[in-house]
Amino acid sequence: MFVALSIFIFEFFCLGWLILSFFGKTNFDYSHGGFAIGAGALLSYLAVLIFHSLQKSQNILLGLGLIGLVLFIHYLFRHRNEFSRFKQADTLLLGAFFIYVVALNTLKAIGSPIIGWDGRSIWFFHAKMIWSHGALDRFAGWDLDSVQFSHVAYPKLVATLAAQFCKVVGFWNEYIPKVALVVMILPPVLWIMSFGKKSISFLFLVGMLFLGMNQWLWVGDMDGIFALYAGSAVLLAGRYFELKRKIDFLSLFLCLALLSNIKSEGTMFFVAFILSVASYLIFSKQKIWPIFGDGEKISVLMLVGIAAMFLPAFIWAHQRSAWHMISFFQVGKPIWFQTIKNGLADGSLKEILKNFLVAQSVGRSLLLVLIATIALHLQGKKPGMFYMPALATAFFYFCGLVLIFLGQSNNLQFFLDTAAERTLLGIFSCLAVASYFLLSSYEDGSASVTSFSTPYGRYSQKLTEEE
């Protein structure tokens, strides 16, 4: 099992390394590892969407993975001297964190059956349909009346990864498909590792994003995984705006692309993120056209690569429409707007806000941000603006979720009782990241100092007024 899992993950890494070679590489750090595995998983999903057959797509992916392996070995030989600058203390600290988080979630995921209703009846039910049919196409049974309860129009990224792994090992049970959860957890773990430092703020970040998610990362629902990627996206965005690292720029767009293929809410999160970046650029007066820290400007080729990251979401949207899959929530349809209008009139908005801000974790998370901000001002320190994308994204995404729940005001209490807690995890993770940036500014003594870990040790960059 664990040997097969290791090979499965390494194949994704090699596929992602092939994509990373397309963009060009700088000194390797944990962020590159996260990008490689995440991009490999997305490429694997894209292959299944295009070729439909699990077997055919796997054969093609194997060939591409071998090319990526050759390129990775070539990189290791060319840069072997750089790896000799490994700093043992940081490596041991972050290695312990990596092993703890990954091993704990692996044991929890694979060591227990699929127990969540959404996991059993939606995500892994779709995975079993794909696995049993051997392909992700219109003939897998999506049009049967008996399966319409399972929201067949939902994205199929995780379901496809689970079906692929079961195809490789040759059988299906209630444990093995959850390997897909382990694969999906790895990229955020590596991205968060790249922020590693011996500080209270980093412990806070790890505690909130991993321990705070508790069972949501392994029960089989996608909400915990979604929140982990949402937090990673705004985390990487904050560092990109501070240091202008190309790998952070690419990784945050990969996060957004993966989010749109994990859950339907990923599209709404993308819109919220774009609105937050627009707000940040207005207040910070930064240039819109990205220029990286090494002076390199974004190229047309890079824009094409970033656009290609969203290709799976567009292909699935087209296939979903062609296969006559109907979304349960009817977002954007006339009946949805009418339900929102009715909800505004009957007091549903008040109930939603009360539940979100009081009964759920959003209010407590906002309190953390407020405390961190007050602490900075009491110390006479002005927080940097790089926490703003996380805070603004949380706000816009919150507004979007309020609209979604208003659109279900005909059965509002049921959705508040069954979906509010897990749906709000994305907002929780964004607010946790905003608090992390504020705490980090407090620890550094200056909001203009940012540091992160690489396999070579610590890296820090102080931004002066002249810069």
C-alpha positions in Angstrom: 0.0 0.0 0.0 2.6 2.6 1.1 5.0 1.6 -1.7 2.2 2.1 -4.2 1.3 5.4 -2.6 4.9 6.6 -2.8 5.2 5.7 -6.5 1.8 7.4 -7.1 3.0 10.6 -5.5 6.4 10.5 -7.1 4.8 10.1 -10.5 2.8 13.3 -9.9 6.0 15.0 -8.8 7.8 14.1 -12.0 4.8 15.2 -14.1 4.8 18.5 -12.2 8.5 18.9 -12.6 8.0 18.6 -16.4 5.6 21.6 -16.1 7.9 23.5 -13.8 10.7 23.1 -16.4 8.3 24.8 -18.9 8.2 27.9 -16.6 11.9 27.8 -15.8 13.3 27.2 -12.3 15.2 29.1 -9.6 16.9 27.6 -6.6 14.8 24.7 -5.4 12.9 25.0 -2.2 9.8 23.4 -0.6 7.5 25.6 -2.7 8.8 24.0 -5.8 7.9 20.6 -4.4 4.4 21.7 -3.6 4.0 23.1 -7.1 5.3 20.0 -8.7 2.9 17.5 -6.9 -0.1 19.8 -7.3 0.6 20.4 -11.0 1.1 16.7 -11.5 -2.2 15.9 -10.0 -3.9 18.6 -12.1 -2.2 17.2 -15.3 -3.3 13.7 -14.4 -6.9 14.9 -14.1 -6.6 16.8 -17.4 -5.5 13.7 -19.2 -8.5 11.8 -18.0 -10.9 14.6 -19.0 -9.4 14.6 -22.5 -8.8 10.8 -23.1 -11.6 9.6 -20.7 -10.1 6.1 -20.3 -8.2 5.6 -17.1 -5.9 3.1 -18.7 -5.1 5.2 -21.8 -4.5 8.3 -19.8 -2.3 6.4 -17.3 -0.1 5.1 -20.2 0.3 8.7 -21.5 1.0 10.1 -18.0 3.7 7.4 -17.5 5.5 8.5 -20.6 5.4 12.1 -19.6 6.4 11.2 -16.0 9.6 9.5 -17.3 10.5 12.6 -19.2 10.0 14.6 -16.0 12.1 12.1 -14.1 15.0 12.6 -16.6 14.7 16.4 -16.2 14.7 16.1 -12.4 17.8 13.9 -12.4 19.5 16.3 -14.7 18.6 19.2 -12.4 20.0 17.3 -9.4 23.3 16.7 -11.1 23.6 20.3 -12.2 22.8 21.7 -8.8 24.3 19.1 -6.5 26.6 21.7 -4.9 23.6 23.8 -3.8 22.2 20.9 -1.8 25.4 20.7 0.2 24.4 24.0 1.8 21.6 22.3 3.6 21.2 23.7 7.1 20.6 20.8 9.5 18.6 22.6 12.2 16.0 23.9 9.8 15.9 20.6 8.0 15.2 18.7 11.2 12.6 21.1 12.4 10.7 21.2 9.1 11.2 17.5 8.5 9.6 16.7 11.8 6.7 18.9 10.9 6.3 17.3 7.5 6.5 13.8 8.8 4.0 14.5 11.7 1.4 16.2 9.5 1.6 13.8 6.5 2.0 10.6 8.6 -0.9 11.6 10.9 -3.3 12.4 8.1 -2.2 9.3 6.1 -2.9 7.0 9.0 -6.2 8.7 9.8 -7.3 8.7 6.1 -6.2 5.2 5.2 -6.8 3.7 8.6 -10.5 4.5 8.6 -13.3 3.9 6.2 -15.1 6.7 4.3 -17.5 7.9 7.0 -18.7 11.3 6.0 -22.1 11.5 4.1 -20.6 13.7 1.4 -17.6 11.5 1.1 -19.6 8.3 0.8 -22.5 9.7 -1.3 -20.7 12.2 -3.5 -17.0 12.4 -3.9 -16.0 8.7 -3.5 -19.3 7.5 -4.9 -18.3 9.3 -8.1 -14.8 7.8 -7.8 -16.3 4.3 -7.7 -18.5 5.0 -10.7 -15.4 6.2 -12.7 -13.3 3.2 -11.5 -16.0 0.6 -12.2 -16.6 2.0 -15.7 -12.8 2.5 -16.3 -13.4 6.0 -17.7 -14.8 9.4 -17.0 -17.3 9.8 -19.8 -21.0 10.2 -20.3 -21.6 6.5 -20.2 -20.5 6.1 -16.6 -24.1 6.4 -15.4 -24.4 10.1 -14.6 -27.8 10.3 -16.2 -29.4 7.6 -14.1 -32.2 8.8 -11.9 -30.9 6.6 -9.0 -27.6 8.7 -8.8 -29.0 12.2 -9.0 -29.0 12.6 -5.2 -25.2 12.6 -5.3 -24.8 16.0 -7.1 -23.3 14.5 -10.3 -22.4 18.0 -11.6 -19.7 18.5 -8.9 -16.0 18.7 -10.0 -14.2 15.3 -10.4 -10.6 16.0 -9.5 -10.4 14.1 -6.2 -12.8 11.4 -7.5 -10.5 10.9 -10.5 -7.4 10.6 -8.5 -9.0 8.0 -6.2 -10.2 6.0 -9.3 -6.8 6.2 -10.8 -5.1 4.8 -7.7 -7.6 2.0 -7.4 -7.1 1.2 -11.1 -3.3 0.9 -10.4 -3.7 -1.4 -7.3 -6.4 -3.4 -9.0 -9.3 -3.3 -6.5 -11.6 -1.0 -4.5 -12.5 -1.0 -0.8 -13.5 1.6 1.8 -9.9 2.6 2.6 -7.7 2.7 -0.4 -9.6 5.5 -2.4 -8.8 7.9 0.5 -5.2 7.9 -0.8 -6.4 10.8 -2.9 -6.8 12.9 0.2 -3.1 12.3 1.1 -2.0 13.4 -2.3 -4.1 16.5 -2.1 -2.8 17.4 1.4 0.9 17.2 0.3 1.2 20.5 -1.8 -0.3 22.8 0.9 2.0 21.0 3.5 5.1 21.8 1.4 4.0 25.4 0.6 3.4 26.0 4.4 6.8 24.4 5.1 8.4 27.1 3.0 7.3 29.6 5.6 8.8 27.6 8.4 10.7 29.3 11.2 11.2 28.9 14.9 8.5 31.3 16.0 5.1 31.5 17.6 3.5 32.8 14.4 4.5 29.7 12.5 3.2 27.4 15.2 0.0 29.4 15.2 -0.2 28.9 11.4 0.3 25.2 11.6 -2.1 24.8 14.5 -4.9 26.8 12.8 -4.6 25.2 9.3 -3.9 21.6 10.3 -5.0 21.0 13.9 -7.9 23.5 13.5 -9.3 21.5 10.6 -9.3 18.4 12.7 -11.3 15.6 11.1 -12.2 17.6 8.0 -9.0 16.6 6.3 -9.6 12.9 6.3 -13.3 12.0 6.8 -13.9 12.1 3.0 -15.5 15.5 2.6 -13.7 18.1 0.5 -14.2 21.1 2.7 -11.1 20.7 4.8 -9.0 20.1 1.6 -10.7 23.2 0.0 -9.9 25.3 3.1 -6.3 24.2 3.1 -5.8 25.3 -0.5 -7.7 28.6 0.1 -5.4 29.4 3.0 -2.3 28.4 0.9 -3.4 30.7 -1.9 -3.7 33.8 0.2 -0.5 32.8 2.1 1.5 32.6 -1.1 -0.1 35.8 -2.4 1.0 37.7 0.7 4.6 36.6 0.2 4.5 37.3 -3.5 3.5 40.9 -3.0 6.3 41.2 -0.5 9.2 39.4 -2.3 7.9 39.0 -5.9 9.1 35.4 -6.1 8.1 33.7 -9.4 7.4 30.4 -7.7 4.9 32.0 -5.4 3.2 33.7 -8.3 2.8 30.4 -10.1 1.9 28.5 -7.0 -1.0 30.8 -6.0 -2.5 30.5 -9.5 -2.1 26.7 -9.3 -3.9 26.8 -5.9 -6.8 28.8 -7.5 -6.9 26.3 -10.4 -7.0 23.3 -8.0 -9.7 25.0 -5.9 -12.0 25.3 -9.0 -11.6 21.5 -9.5 -12.0 20.5 -5.9 -15.4 22.1 -5.2 -17.9 24.2 -7.1 -17.2 27.0 -4.6 -13.7 27.3 -6.1 -15.0 29.5 -8.9 -16.5 31.9 -6.3 -13.3 31.9 -4.3 -11.4 32.8 -7.5 -13.7 35.8 -8.0 -13.2 36.8 -4.4 -9.5 36.5 -4.7 -9.4 38.7 -7.8 -11.5 41.3 -6.1 -9.2 41.3 -3.1 -6.1 41.7 -5.2 -7.7 44.6 -7.0 -8.4 46.2 -3.6 -4.9 45.5 -2.5 -3.4 47.1 -5.6 -5.5 50.2 -5.1 -4.5 50.7 -1.5 -0.9 49.7 -1.8 -0.3 51.5 -5.1 1.7 48.6 -6.5 2.2 48.0 -10.2 -0.4 45.7 -11.7 1.9 44.1 -14.2 4.0 41.6 -12.2 7.7 42.1 -12.1 9.6 39.4 -10.2 12.3 39.9 -7.6 15.1 39.0 -10.0 14.0 41.6 -12.5 12.3 39.1 -14.8 8.9 40.2 -16.2 6.0 38.0 -16.8 6.1 36.6 -20.3 3.4 35.7 -22.8 4.6 32.0 -22.5 4.0 32.2 -18.7 0.5 33.7 -19.2 -0.3 30.8 -21.5 0.9 28.3 -18.9 -1.2 30.0 -16.2 -4.3 30.0 -18.5 -3.7 26.3 -19.1 -4.0 25.6 -15.4 -7.7 26.4 -15.6 -8.2 24.2 -18.7 -9.5 21.3 -16.6 -12.3 23.4 -15.1 -13.4 24.7 -18.5 -13.3 21.2 -20.0 -15.4 19.8 -17.1 -17.9 22.7 -17.4 -18.3 21.9 -21.1 -18.6 18.2 -20.5 -21.1 18.7 -17.7 -23.3 20.8 -19.9 -23.0 18.4 -22.9 -23.9 15.5 -20.6 -26.9 17.4 -19.3 -25.8 17.5 -15.7 -27.9 19.9 -13.7 -26.5 21.8 -10.7 -28.6 21.4 -7.6 -28.2 25.0 -6.5 -29.2 26.6 -9.8 -26.9 29.5 -9.2 -27.5 32.4 -11.6 -30.8 31.0 -12.8 -34.1 33.2 -12.4 -35.4 30.9 -9.7 -32.2 31.5 -7.7 -32.6 35.3 -7.8 -36.2 35.0 -6.9 -35.3 32.8 -3.9 -32.8 35.4 -2.8 -35.4 38.1 -3.1 -37.7 36.1 -0.9 -35.0 35.4 1.6 -34.2 39.1 2.0 -37.9 39.8 2.7 -38.5 37.0 5.2 -35.6 37.6 7.5 -33.3 34.8 6.2 -30.4 37.2 5.9 -30.4 37.9 9.6 -30.5 34.2 10.4 -27.6 33.5 8.1 -25.4 36.3 9.5 -26.2 35.3 13.1 -25.2 31.7 12.3 -22.1 32.6 10.4 -20.8 35.2 12.9 -21.9 33.7 16.2 -22.5 30.0 15.9 -19.6 29.3 13.6 -15.9 30.1 13.7 -15.9 33.3 11.6 -16.6 35.6 14.5 -13.8 34.0 16.7 -11.4 34.2 13.7 -12.2 37.9 13.2 -11.5 38.5 16.9 -8.0 37.0 16.4 -7.3 39.4 13.6 -8.5 42.3 15.7 -6.3 41.3 18.7 -3.2 40.9 16.5 -3.9 44.3 14.9 -4.4 46.0 18.2 -1.2 44.4 19.6 0.8 45.8 16.7 -0.6 49.4 17.2 0.0 49.3 20.9 3.6 48.5 20.2 3.8 51.4 17.8 4.3 49.2 14.8 2.5 49.6 11.5 1.5 46.2 9.9 2.5 45.7 6.3 -0.1 45.5 3.6 0.6 41.9 2.7 -2.0 40.5 5.1 -4.7 42.4 3.1 -5.2 39.8 0.3 -6.1 37.2 2.9 -8.5 39.5 4.8 -10.2 40.9 1.7 -10.6 37.5 0.2 -12.3 36.3 3.4 -14.7 39.2 3.2 -15.6 38.8 -0.5 -15.9 35.0 -0.1 -18.1 35.5 3.0 -20.4 37.8 0.9 -20.6 35.1 -1.8 -21.5 32.4 0.7 -24.2 34.6 2.2 -25.7 34.8 -1.3 -25.5 31.0 -1.8 -27.3 30.4 1.5 -29.9 33.1 0.7 -30.5 31.1 -2.6 -31.5 28.2 -0.4 -33.8 30.2 1.9 -36.7 27.8 1.2 -34.9 25.2 3.2 -32.5 27.4 5.1 -32.4 25.8 8.5 -31.4 22.4 7.0 -28.5 23.9 5.2 -27.3 25.9 8.2 -27.4 22.8 10.3 -25.7 20.5 7.8 -23.4 22.7 5.7 -22.5 26.0 7.4 -19.7 24.8 9.6 -17.7 23.0 6.9 -18.5 25.5 4.2 -17.1 28.4 6.3 -13.7 26.6 6.7 -12.4 28.5 3.7 -13.1 31.8 5.4 -11.5 30.4 8.7 -8.3 29.6 6.9 -8.0 33.0 5.2 -8.5 34.8 8.5 -6.0 32.5 10.1 -3.4 33.5 7.4 -4.2 37.2 7.9 -3.6 36.7 11.7 -0.3 34.9 10.9 1.0 37.8 8.8 0.1 40.2 11.6 1.8 38.1 14.2 4.8 37.6 12.0 5.1 41.4 11.7 4.9 41.8 15.5 7.7 39.2 16.0 10.0 40.7 13.3 9.7 44.1 14.8 9.2 45.5 11.3 6.6 44.7 8.7 9.2 45.1 6.0 11.2 42.0 6.9 10.0 38.7 5.4 11.8 35.4 5.7 11.2 31.8 4.7 13.0 28.4 4.7 14.6 26.7 1.8 16.5 23.4 1.7 19.6 25.5 1.9 18.5 27.2 5.2 17.0 30.6 6.0 16.3 33.3 3.5 15.3 36.8 4.4 14.9 40.0 2.5 14.6 43.4 4.1 12.7 45.9 1.9 14.1 49.4 2.4 12.3 52.6 1.7 14.4 53.1 -1.4 13.3 49.7 -2.8 
